[in-house]
Structure formats: C-alpha cells, structure tokens
Amino acid sequence: MSLIDPIRKIPTFFSEVKGELKKSTWPSRDELVESTIVVILSVILLGVFIGVSDKVLELVIKVITT
C-alpha cells in the first residue's frame, strides 16, 4: 500500500459523506431553540447543584475538623 492509495479515496469519502448528510433529518428552528434552552437550563441547574453541594460539604468538613 502506497501513500497515494488513501489520497485517491478522499473524493469518494466526501461524496459518501454528502450522500449521508442528505439522508439526515435536520431539526426545525423551533426545535433547535427549544433544545438549546433545555441544554442551557440543565447546565445552570447542574452548576447550582454542584455549587450548593460543594458549600454543604465544605461546612460538614469544617464541623468535623474543628
């Protein structure tokens, strides 16, 4: 196998990728906005949960060690 063989396959690869992308169903704008809002809210809630958990554990450790 030479170095040229994989290089010759590049156009075929991109052609197949283009064909597969045409088969995909893309979300509508409304679905995309809704999903984005869900992700942002989930990240915020997870951040708040981790922050609160961190403070509670910090207080517990202070009580135990003092």
mmJSON file of the N, C-alpha and C atoms, coordinates in Angstrom:
{"data_MODEL":{"atom_site":{
"group_PDB":["ATOM","ATOM","ATOM","ATOM","ATOM","ATOM","ATOM","ATOM","ATOM","ATOM","ATOM","ATOM","ATOM","ATOM","ATOM","ATOM","ATOM","ATOM","ATOM","ATOM","ATOM","ATOM","ATOM","ATOM","ATOM","ATOM","ATOM","ATOM","ATOM","ATOM","ATOM","ATOM","ATOM","ATOM","ATOM","ATOM","ATOM","ATOM","ATOM","ATOM","ATOM","ATOM","ATOM","ATOM","ATOM","ATOM","ATOM","ATOM","ATOM","ATOM","ATOM","ATOM","ATOM","ATOM","ATOM","ATOM","ATOM","ATOM","ATOM","ATOM","ATOM","ATOM","ATOM","ATOM","ATOM","ATOM","ATOM","ATOM","ATOM","ATOM","ATOM","ATOM","ATOM","ATOM","ATOM","ATOM","ATOM","ATOM","ATOM","ATOM","ATOM","ATOM","ATOM","ATOM","ATOM","ATOM","ATOM","ATOM","ATOM","ATOM","ATOM","ATOM","ATOM","ATOM","ATOM","ATOM","ATOM","ATOM","ATOM","ATOM","ATOM","ATOM","ATOM","ATOM","ATOM","ATOM","ATOM","ATOM","ATOM","ATOM","ATOM","ATOM","ATOM","ATOM","ATOM","ATOM","ATOM","ATOM","ATOM","ATOM","ATOM","ATOM","ATOM","ATOM","ATOM","ATOM","ATOM","ATOM","ATOM","ATOM","ATOM","ATOM","ATOM","ATOM","ATOM","ATOM","ATOM","ATOM","ATOM","ATOM","ATOM","ATOM","ATOM","ATOM","ATOM","ATOM","ATOM","ATOM","ATOM","ATOM","ATOM","ATOM","ATOM","ATOM","ATOM","ATOM","ATOM","ATOM","ATOM","ATOM","ATOM","ATOM","ATOM","ATOM","ATOM","ATOM","ATOM","ATOM","ATOM","ATOM","ATOM","ATOM","ATOM","ATOM","ATOM","ATOM","ATOM","ATOM","ATOM","ATOM","ATOM","ATOM","ATOM","ATOM","ATOM","ATOM","ATOM","ATOM","ATOM","ATOM","ATOM","ATOM","ATOM","ATOM","ATOM","ATOM","ATOM","ATOM"],
"id":[1,2,3,4,5,6,7,8,9,10,11,12,13,14,15,16,17,18,19,20,21,22,23,24,25,26,27,28,29,30,31,32,33,34,35,36,37,38,39,40,41,42,43,44,45,46,47,48,49,50,51,52,53,54,55,56,57,58,59,60,61,62,63,64,65,66,67,68,69,70,71,72,73,74,75,76,77,78,79,80,81,82,83,84,85,86,87,88,89,90,91,92,93,94,95,96,97,98,99,100,101,102,103,104,105,106,107,108,109,110,111,112,113,114,115,116,117,118,119,120,121,122,123,124,125,126,127,128,129,130,131,132,133,134,135,136,137,138,139,140,141,142,143,144,145,146,147,148,149,150,151,152,153,154,155,156,157,158,159,160,161,162,163,164,165,166,167,168,169,170,171,172,173,174,175,176,177,178,179,180,181,182,183,184,185,186,187,188,189,190,191,192,193,194,195,196,197,198],
"type_symbol":["N","C","C","N","C","C","N","C","C","N","C","C","N","C","C","N","C","C","N","C","C","N","C","C","N","C","C","N","C","C","N","C","C","N","C","C","N","C","C","N","C","C","N","C","C","N","C","C","N","C","C","N","C","C","N","C","C","N","C","C","N","C","C","N","C","C","N","C","C","N","C","C","N","C","C","N","C","C","N","C","C","N","C","C","N","C","C","N","C","C","N","C","C","N","C","C","N","C","C","N","C","C","N","C","C","N","C","C","N","C","C","N","C","C","N","C","C","N","C","C","N","C","C","N","C","C","N","C","C","N","C","C","N","C","C","N","C","C","N","C","C","N","C","C","N","C","C","N","C","C","N","C","C","N","C","C","N","C","C","N","C","C","N","C","C","N","C","C","N","C","C","N","C","C","N","C","C","N","C","C","N","C","C","N","C","C","N","C","C","N","C","C","N","C","C","N","C","C"],
"label_atom_id":["N","CA","C","N","CA","C","N","CA","C","N","CA","C","N","CA","C","N","CA","C","N","CA","C","N","CA","C","N","CA","C","N","CA","C","N","CA","C","N","CA","C","N","CA","C","N","CA","C","N","CA","C","N","CA","C","N","CA","C","N","CA","C","N","CA","C","N","CA","C","N","CA","C","N","CA","C","N","CA","C","N","CA","C","N","CA","C","N","CA","C","N","CA","C","N","CA","C","N","CA","C","N","CA","C","N","CA","C","N","CA","C","N","CA","C","N","CA","C","N","CA","C","N","CA","C","N","CA","C","N","CA","C","N","CA","C","N","CA","C","N","CA","C","N","CA","C","N","CA","C","N","CA","C","N","CA","C","N","CA","C","N","CA","C","N","CA","C","N","CA","C","N","CA","C","N","CA","C","N","CA","C","N","CA","C","N","CA","C","N","CA","C","N","CA","C","N","CA","C","N","CA","C","N","CA","C","N","CA","C","N","CA","C","N","CA","C","N","CA","C","N","CA","C","N","CA","C","N","CA","C"],
"label_alt_id":[null,null,null,null,null,null,null,null,null,null,null,null,null,null,null,null,null,null,null,null,null,null,null,null,null,null,null,null,null,null,null,null,null,null,null,null,null,null,null,null,null,null,null,null,null,null,null,null,null,null,null,null,null,null,null,null,null,null,null,null,null,null,null,null,null,null,null,null,null,null,null,null,null,null,null,null,null,null,null,null,null,null,null,null,null,null,null,null,null,null,null,null,null,null,null,null,null,null,null,null,null,null,null,null,null,null,null,null,null,null,null,null,null,null,null,null,null,null,null,null,null,null,null,null,null,null,null,null,null,null,null,null,null,null,null,null,null,null,null,null,null,null,null,null,null,null,null,null,null,null,null,null,null,null,null,null,null,null,null,null,null,null,null,null,null,null,null,null,null,null,null,null,null,null,null,null,null,null,null,null,null,null,null,null,null,null,null,null,null,null,null,null,null,null,null,null,null,null],
"label_comp_id":["MET","MET","MET","SER","SER","SER","LEU","LEU","LEU","ILE","ILE","ILE","ASP","ASP","ASP","PRO","PRO","PRO","ILE","ILE","ILE","ARG","ARG","ARG","LYS","LYS","LYS","ILE","ILE","ILE","PRO","PRO","PRO","THR","THR","THR","PHE","PHE","PHE","PHE","PHE","PHE","SER","SER","SER","GLU","GLU","GLU","VAL","VAL","VAL","LYS","LYS","LYS","GLY","GLY","GLY","GLU","GLU","GLU","LEU","LEU","LEU","LYS","LYS","LYS","LYS","LYS","LYS","SER","SER","SER","THR","THR","THR","TRP","TRP","TRP","PRO","PRO","PRO","SER","SER","SER","ARG","ARG","ARG","ASP","ASP","ASP","GLU","GLU","GLU","LEU","LEU","LEU","VAL","VAL","VAL","GLU","GLU","GLU","SER","SER","SER","THR","THR","THR","ILE","ILE","ILE","VAL","VAL","VAL","VAL","VAL","VAL","ILE","ILE","ILE","LEU","LEU","LEU","SER","SER","SER","VAL","VAL","VAL","ILE","ILE","ILE","LEU","LEU","LEU","LEU","LEU","LEU","GLY","GLY","GLY","VAL","VAL","VAL","PHE","PHE","PHE","ILE","ILE","ILE","GLY","GLY","GLY","VAL","VAL","VAL","SER","SER","SER","ASP","ASP","ASP","LYS","LYS","LYS","VAL","VAL","VAL","LEU","LEU","LEU","GLU","GLU","GLU","LEU","LEU","LEU","VAL","VAL","VAL","ILE","ILE","ILE","LYS","LYS","LYS","VAL","VAL","VAL","ILE","ILE","ILE","THR","THR","THR","THR","THR","THR"],
"label_asym_id":["A","A","A","A","A","A","A","A","A","A","A","A","A","A","A","A","A","A","A","A","A","A","A","A","A","A","A","A","A","A","A","A","A","A","A","A","A","A","A","A","A","A","A","A","A","A","A","A","A","A","A","A","A","A","A","A","A","A","A","A","A","A","A","A","A","A","A","A","A","A","A","A","A","A","A","A","A","A","A","A","A","A","A","A","A","A","A","A","A","A","A","A","A","A","A","A","A","A","A","A","A","A","A","A","A","A","A","A","A","A","A","A","A","A","A","A","A","A","A","A","A","A","A","A","A","A","A","A","A","A","A","A","A","A","A","A","A","A","A","A","A","A","A","A","A","A","A","A","A","A","A","A","A","A","A","A","A","A","A","A","A","A","A","A","A","A","A","A","A","A","A","A","A","A","A","A","A","A","A","A","A","A","A","A","A","A","A","A","A","A","A","A","A","A","A","A","A","A"],
"label_entity_id":["1","1","1","1","1","1","1","1","1","1","1","1","1","1","1","1","1","1","1","1","1","1","1","1","1","1","1","1","1","1","1","1","1","1","1","1","1","1","1","1","1","1","1","1","1","1","1","1","1","1","1","1","1","1","1","1","1","1","1","1","1","1","1","1","1","1","1","1","1","1","1","1","1","1","1","1","1","1","1","1","1","1","1","1","1","1","1","1","1","1","1","1","1","1","1","1","1","1","1","1","1","1","1","1","1","1","1","1","1","1","1","1","1","1","1","1","1","1","1","1","1","1","1","1","1","1","1","1","1","1","1","1","1","1","1","1","1","1","1","1","1","1","1","1","1","1","1","1","1","1","1","1","1","1","1","1","1","1","1","1","1","1","1","1","1","1","1","1","1","1","1","1","1","1","1","1","1","1","1","1","1","1","1","1","1","1","1","1","1","1","1","1","1","1","1","1","1","1"],
"label_seq_id":[1,1,1,2,2,2,3,3,3,4,4,4,5,5,5,6,6,6,7,7,7,8,8,8,9,9,9,10,10,10,11,11,11,12,12,12,13,13,13,14,14,14,15,15,15,16,16,16,17,17,17,18,18,18,19,19,19,20,20,20,21,21,21,22,22,22,23,23,23,24,24,24,25,25,25,26,26,26,27,27,27,28,28,28,29,29,29,30,30,30,31,31,31,32,32,32,33,33,33,34,34,34,35,35,35,36,36,36,37,37,37,38,38,38,39,39,39,40,40,40,41,41,41,42,42,42,43,43,43,44,44,44,45,45,45,46,46,46,47,47,47,48,48,48,49,49,49,50,50,50,51,51,51,52,52,52,53,53,53,54,54,54,55,55,55,56,56,56,57,57,57,58,58,58,59,59,59,60,60,60,61,61,61,62,62,62,63,63,63,64,64,64,65,65,65,66,66,66],
"pdbx_PDB_ins_code":[null,null,null,null,null,null,null,null,null,null,null,null,null,null,null,null,null,null,null,null,null,null,null,null,null,null,null,null,null,null,null,null,null,null,null,null,null,null,null,null,null,null,null,null,null,null,null,null,null,null,null,null,null,null,null,null,null,null,null,null,null,null,null,null,null,null,null,null,null,null,null,null,null,null,null,null,null,null,null,null,null,null,null,null,null,null,null,null,null,null,null,null,null,null,null,null,null,null,null,null,null,null,null,null,null,null,null,null,null,null,null,null,null,null,null,null,null,null,null,null,null,null,null,null,null,null,null,null,null,null,null,null,null,null,null,null,null,null,null,null,null,null,null,null,null,null,null,null,null,null,null,null,null,null,null,null,null,null,null,null,null,null,null,null,null,null,null,null,null,null,null,null,null,null,null,null,null,null,null,null,null,null,null,null,null,null,null,null,null,null,null,null,null,null,null,null,null,null],
"Cartn_x":[0.848,0.0,0.89,0.648,1.452,0.704,1.375,0.79,-0.288,-0.205,-1.144,-2.527,-2.609,-3.904,-4.9,-4.548,-5.523,-5.892,-4.958,-5.232,-6.254,-6.215,-7.189,-8.593,-8.698,-10.002,-10.702,-10.012,-10.581,-11.829,-11.824,-13.057,-14.237,-13.969,-15.028,-15.595,-14.701,-15.134,-16.076,-15.679,-16.517,-17.822,-17.802,-19.021,-19.992,-19.473,-20.303,-20.829,-19.996,-20.438,-21.59,-21.468,-22.522,-23.828,-23.72,-24.901,-25.563,-24.765,-25.319,-25.974,-25.378,-25.957,-27.3,-27.482,-28.767,-29.854,-29.475,-30.434,-30.862,-30.075,-30.351,-31.572,-32.249,-33.329,-32.804,-32.96,-32.442,-33.58,-33.303,-34.376,-34.839,-36.086,-36.602,-36.02,-36.206,-35.681,-36.299,-37.614,-38.289,-37.734,-37.514,-36.953,-35.539,-34.778,-33.408,-33.38,-34.243,-34.308,-34.735,-35.747,-36.237,-35.158,-34.45,-33.375,-32.245,-31.935,-30.883,-31.261,-32.514,-32.981,-32.896,-33.291,-33.226,-31.783,-30.858,-29.448,-28.919,-29.223,-28.731,-29.292,-30.591,-31.194,-30.602,-30.358,-29.764,-28.367,-27.579,-26.229,-26.285,-27.202,-27.341,-27.753,-28.757,-29.206,-28.113,-27.384,-26.293,-25.21,-24.905,-23.915,-24.34,-25.617,-26.141,-26.075,-26.476,-26.435,-25.017,-24.068,-22.677,-22.16,-22.502,-22.067,-22.622,-23.917,-24.547,-23.957,-23.782,-23.193,-21.787,-21.022,-19.663,-19.672,-20.544,-20.622,-21.068,-22.056,-22.533,-21.411,-20.714,-19.616,-18.485,-18.245,-17.225,-17.595,-18.868,-19.315,-19.236,-19.608,-19.554,-18.107,-17.203,-15.776,-15.244,-15.661,-15.236,-15.743,-17.011,-17.577,-16.818,-16.498,-15.811,-14.392,-13.698,-12.286,-12.045,-13.08,-12.835,-13.365],
"Cartn_y":[-1.181,0.0,1.239,2.082,3.292,4.464,5.566,6.769,7.337,7.049,7.597,6.958,5.686,4.995,5.725,6.058,6.768,8.142,8.801,10.129,10.034,8.989,8.807,8.529,8.065,7.745,8.969,10.087,11.28,11.778,11.921,12.379,11.427,10.136,9.155,9.335,9.55,9.756,10.95,12.091,13.286,13.11,12.387,12.107,11.282,10.291,9.456,10.256,11.137,11.987,12.878,13.471,14.337,13.551,12.319,11.479,11.149,10.86,10.534,11.753,12.928,14.136,14.467,14.126,14.355,13.458,12.304,11.379,11.841,12.716,13.166,14.073,14.027,14.975,16.019,17.272,18.363,18.964,19.419,19.999,21.339,21.634,22.946,24.007,25.256,26.346,26.288,26.032,25.965,24.824,23.664,22.535,22.849,23.514,23.874,24.855,25.861,26.854,26.173,25.317,24.619,23.731,22.996,22.127,22.945,24.081,24.938,25.468,25.874,26.365,25.266,24.061,22.926,22.672,22.712,22.476,23.575,24.834,25.94,25.849,25.581,25.445,24.258,23.157,21.987,22.297,23.012,23.37,24.295,25.258,26.175,25.411,24.552,23.776,22.861,22.235,21.369,22.184,23.365,24.231,24.663,25.037,25.424,24.235,23.067,21.869,21.572,21.62,21.341,22.406,23.674,24.749,24.584,24.294,24.1,22.87,21.79,20.578,20.852,21.626,21.967,22.741,23.734,24.527,23.685,22.815,21.949,21.02,20.405,19.513,20.281,21.496,22.334,22.599,22.929,23.167,21.903,20.773,19.492,19.182,19.386,19.107,20.056,21.325,22.282,21.861,21.391,20.953,19.728,18.809,17.583,17.879,18.777,19.007,20.045,20.742,21.741,21.292],
"Cartn_z":[0.0,0.0,0.0,-0.95,-1.052,-0.427,-0.31,0.243,-0.681,-1.949,-2.938,-2.815,-2.43,-2.334,-1.431,-0.188,0.656,0.099,-0.538,-1.092,-2.213,-2.999,-4.092,-3.565,-2.336,-1.757,-1.159,-1.039,-0.415,-1.144,-2.471,-3.147,-2.925,-2.904,-2.65,-1.249,-0.29,1.093,1.19,0.619,0.707,-0.057,-1.134,-1.874,-1.028,-0.32,0.551,1.742,2.281,3.391,2.935,1.762,1.221,1.053,0.55,0.382,1.705,2.722,4.043,4.685,4.508,5.083,4.445,3.188,2.534,3.118,3.653,4.262,5.646,6.259,7.622,7.668,8.811,9.048,10.018,9.645,10.453,11.254,12.48,13.302,12.733,13.01,12.609,13.545,13.199,14.046,15.442,15.506,16.806,17.661,17.05,17.789,18.279,17.445,17.803,18.961,18.915,20.001,21.294,21.214,22.403,23.011,22.184,22.679,23.299,22.692,23.224,24.603,24.759,26.057,27.109,26.741,27.675,28.106,27.17,27.494,28.413,28.105,28.929,30.348,30.473,31.8,32.563,31.872,32.52,33.05,32.264,32.69,33.904,33.879,35.02,36.278,36.152,37.307,37.845,36.96,37.398,38.094,37.567,38.199,39.59,39.736,41.053,42.013,41.552,42.398,42.871,41.957,42.327,43.281,43.041,43.935,45.339,45.441,46.75,47.446,46.697,47.272,47.802,47.051,47.459,48.772,48.893,50.124,51.311,51.091,52.172,52.629,51.694,52.073,52.755,52.304,52.941,54.402,54.669,56.034,56.882,56.306,57.034,57.419,56.497,56.776,57.843,57.803,58.832,60.206,60.276,61.556,62.067,61.178,61.594,62.04,61.365,61.674,62.764,63.22,64.272,65.598],
"occupancy":[1.0,1.0,1.0,1.0,1.0,1.0,1.0,1.0,1.0,1.0,1.0,1.0,1.0,1.0,1.0,1.0,1.0,1.0,1.0,1.0,1.0,1.0,1.0,1.0,1.0,1.0,1.0,1.0,1.0,1.0,1.0,1.0,1.0,1.0,1.0,1.0,1.0,1.0,1.0,1.0,1.0,1.0,1.0,1.0,1.0,1.0,1.0,1.0,1.0,1.0,1.0,1.0,1.0,1.0,1.0,1.0,1.0,1.0,1.0,1.0,1.0,1.0,1.0,1.0,1.0,1.0,1.0,1.0,1.0,1.0,1.0,1.0,1.0,1.0,1.0,1.0,1.0,1.0,1.0,1.0,1.0,1.0,1.0,1.0,1.0,1.0,1.0,1.0,1.0,1.0,1.0,1.0,1.0,1.0,1.0,1.0,1.0,1.0,1.0,1.0,1.0,1.0,1.0,1.0,1.0,1.0,1.0,1.0,1.0,1.0,1.0,1.0,1.0,1.0,1.0,1.0,1.0,1.0,1.0,1.0,1.0,1.0,1.0,1.0,1.0,1.0,1.0,1.0,1.0,1.0,1.0,1.0,1.0,1.0,1.0,1.0,1.0,1.0,1.0,1.0,1.0,1.0,1.0,1.0,1.0,1.0,1.0,1.0,1.0,1.0,1.0,1.0,1.0,1.0,1.0,1.0,1.0,1.0,1.0,1.0,1.0,1.0,1.0,1.0,1.0,1.0,1.0,1.0,1.0,1.0,1.0,1.0,1.0,1.0,1.0,1.0,1.0,1.0,1.0,1.0,1.0,1.0,1.0,1.0,1.0,1.0,1.0,1.0,1.0,1.0,1.0,1.0,1.0,1.0,1.0,1.0,1.0,1.0],
"B_iso_or_equiv":[0.0,0.0,0.0,0.0,0.0,0.0,0.0,0.0,0.0,0.0,0.0,0.0,0.0,0.0,0.0,0.0,0.0,0.0,0.0,0.0,0.0,0.0,0.0,0.0,0.0,0.0,0.0,0.0,0.0,0.0,0.0,0.0,0.0,0.0,0.0,0.0,0.0,0.0,0.0,0.0,0.0,0.0,0.0,0.0,0.0,0.0,0.0,0.0,0.0,0.0,0.0,0.0,0.0,0.0,0.0,0.0,0.0,0.0,0.0,0.0,0.0,0.0,0.0,0.0,0.0,0.0,0.0,0.0,0.0,0.0,0.0,0.0,0.0,0.0,0.0,0.0,0.0,0.0,0.0,0.0,0.0,0.0,0.0,0.0,0.0,0.0,0.0,0.0,0.0,0.0,0.0,0.0,0.0,0.0,0.0,0.0,0.0,0.0,0.0,0.0,0.0,0.0,0.0,0.0,0.0,0.0,0.0,0.0,0.0,0.0,0.0,0.0,0.0,0.0,0.0,0.0,0.0,0.0,0.0,0.0,0.0,0.0,0.0,0.0,0.0,0.0,0.0,0.0,0.0,0.0,0.0,0.0,0.0,0.0,0.0,0.0,0.0,0.0,0.0,0.0,0.0,0.0,0.0,0.0,0.0,0.0,0.0,0.0,0.0,0.0,0.0,0.0,0.0,0.0,0.0,0.0,0.0,0.0,0.0,0.0,0.0,0.0,0.0,0.0,0.0,0.0,0.0,0.0,0.0,0.0,0.0,0.0,0.0,0.0,0.0,0.0,0.0,0.0,0.0,0.0,0.0,0.0,0.0,0.0,0.0,0.0,0.0,0.0,0.0,0.0,0.0,0.0,0.0,0.0,0.0,0.0,0.0,0.0],
"pdbx_formal_charge":[null,null,null,null,null,null,null,null,null,null,null,null,null,null,null,null,null,null,null,null,null,null,null,null,null,null,null,null,null,null,null,null,null,null,null,null,null,null,null,null,null,null,null,null,null,null,null,null,null,null,null,null,null,null,null,null,null,null,null,null,null,null,null,null,null,null,null,null,null,null,null,null,null,null,null,null,null,null,null,null,null,null,null,null,null,null,null,null,null,null,null,null,null,null,null,null,null,null,null,null,null,null,null,null,null,null,null,null,null,null,null,null,null,null,null,null,null,null,null,null,null,null,null,null,null,null,null,null,null,null,null,null,null,null,null,null,null,null,null,null,null,null,null,null,null,null,null,null,null,null,null,null,null,null,null,null,null,null,null,null,null,null,null,null,null,null,null,null,null,null,null,null,null,null,null,null,null,null,null,null,null,null,null,null,null,null,null,null,null,null,null,null,null,null,null,null,null,null],
"auth_seq_id":[1,1,1,2,2,2,3,3,3,4,4,4,5,5,5,6,6,6,7,7,7,8,8,8,9,9,9,10,10,10,11,11,11,12,12,12,13,13,13,14,14,14,15,15,15,16,16,16,17,17,17,18,18,18,19,19,19,20,20,20,21,21,21,22,22,22,23,23,23,24,24,24,25,25,25,26,26,26,27,27,27,28,28,28,29,29,29,30,30,30,31,31,31,32,32,32,33,33,33,34,34,34,35,35,35,36,36,36,37,37,37,38,38,38,39,39,39,40,40,40,41,41,41,42,42,42,43,43,43,44,44,44,45,45,45,46,46,46,47,47,47,48,48,48,49,49,49,50,50,50,51,51,51,52,52,52,53,53,53,54,54,54,55,55,55,56,56,56,57,57,57,58,58,58,59,59,59,60,60,60,61,61,61,62,62,62,63,63,63,64,64,64,65,65,65,66,66,66],
"auth_comp_id":["MET","MET","MET","SER","SER","SER","LEU","LEU","LEU","ILE","ILE","ILE","ASP","ASP","ASP","PRO","PRO","PRO","ILE","ILE","ILE","ARG","ARG","ARG","LYS","LYS","LYS","ILE","ILE","ILE","PRO","PRO","PRO","THR","THR","THR","PHE","PHE","PHE","PHE","PHE","PHE","SER","SER","SER","GLU","GLU","GLU","VAL","VAL","VAL","LYS","LYS","LYS","GLY","GLY","GLY","GLU","GLU","GLU","LEU","LEU","LEU","LYS","LYS","LYS","LYS","LYS","LYS","SER","SER","SER","THR","THR","THR","TRP","TRP","TRP","PRO","PRO","PRO","SER","SER","SER","ARG","ARG","ARG","ASP","ASP","ASP","GLU","GLU","GLU","LEU","LEU","LEU","VAL","VAL","VAL","GLU","GLU","GLU","SER","SER","SER","THR","THR","THR","ILE","ILE","ILE","VAL","VAL","VAL","VAL","VAL","VAL","ILE","ILE","ILE","LEU","LEU","LEU","SER","SER","SER","VAL","VAL","VAL","ILE","ILE","ILE","LEU","LEU","LEU","LEU","LEU","LEU","GLY","GLY","GLY","VAL","VAL","VAL","PHE","PHE","PHE","ILE","ILE","ILE","GLY","GLY","GLY","VAL","VAL","VAL","SER","SER","SER","ASP","ASP","ASP","LYS","LYS","LYS","VAL","VAL","VAL","LEU","LEU","LEU","GLU","GLU","GLU","LEU","LEU","LEU","VAL","VAL","VAL","ILE","ILE","ILE","LYS","LYS","LYS","VAL","VAL","VAL","ILE","ILE","ILE","THR","THR","THR","THR","THR","THR"],
"auth_asym_id":["A","A","A","A","A","A","A","A","A","A","A","A","A","A","A","A","A","A","A","A","A","A","A","A","A","A","A","A","A","A","A","A","A","A","A","A","A","A","A","A","A","A","A","A","A","A","A","A","A","A","A","A","A","A","A","A","A","A","A","A","A","A","A","A","A","A","A","A","A","A","A","A","A","A","A","A","A","A","A","A","A","A","A","A","A","A","A","A","A","A","A","A","A","A","A","A","A","A","A","A","A","A","A","A","A","A","A","A","A","A","A","A","A","A","A","A","A","A","A","A","A","A","A","A","A","A","A","A","A","A","A","A","A","A","A","A","A","A","A","A","A","A","A","A","A","A","A","A","A","A","A","A","A","A","A","A","A","A","A","A","A","A","A","A","A","A","A","A","A","A","A","A","A","A","A","A","A","A","A","A","A","A","A","A","A","A","A","A","A","A","A","A","A","A","A","A","A","A"],
"auth_atom_id":["N","CA","C","N","CA","C","N","CA","C","N","CA","C","N","CA","C","N","CA","C","N","CA","C","N","CA","C","N","CA","C","N","CA","C","N","CA","C","N","CA","C","N","CA","C","N","CA","C","N","CA","C","N","CA","C","N","CA","C","N","CA","C","N","CA","C","N","CA","C","N","CA","C","N","CA","C","N","CA","C","N","CA","C","N","CA","C","N","CA","C","N","CA","C","N","CA","C","N","CA","C","N","CA","C","N","CA","C","N","CA","C","N","CA","C","N","CA","C","N","CA","C","N","CA","C","N","CA","C","N","CA","C","N","CA","C","N","CA","C","N","CA","C","N","CA","C","N","CA","C","N","CA","C","N","CA","C","N","CA","C","N","CA","C","N","CA","C","N","CA","C","N","CA","C","N","CA","C","N","CA","C","N","CA","C","N","CA","C","N","CA","C","N","CA","C","N","CA","C","N","CA","C","N","CA","C","N","CA","C","N","CA","C","N","CA","C","N","CA","C","N","CA","C","N","CA","C","N","CA","C"],
"pdbx_PDB_model_num":[1,1,1,1,1,1,1,1,1,1,1,1,1,1,1,1,1,1,1,1,1,1,1,1,1,1,1,1,1,1,1,1,1,1,1,1,1,1,1,1,1,1,1,1,1,1,1,1,1,1,1,1,1,1,1,1,1,1,1,1,1,1,1,1,1,1,1,1,1,1,1,1,1,1,1,1,1,1,1,1,1,1,1,1,1,1,1,1,1,1,1,1,1,1,1,1,1,1,1,1,1,1,1,1,1,1,1,1,1,1,1,1,1,1,1,1,1,1,1,1,1,1,1,1,1,1,1,1,1,1,1,1,1,1,1,1,1,1,1,1,1,1,1,1,1,1,1,1,1,1,1,1,1,1,1,1,1,1,1,1,1,1,1,1,1,1,1,1,1,1,1,1,1,1,1,1,1,1,1,1,1,1,1,1,1,1,1,1,1,1,1,1,1,1,1,1,1,1]
}}}
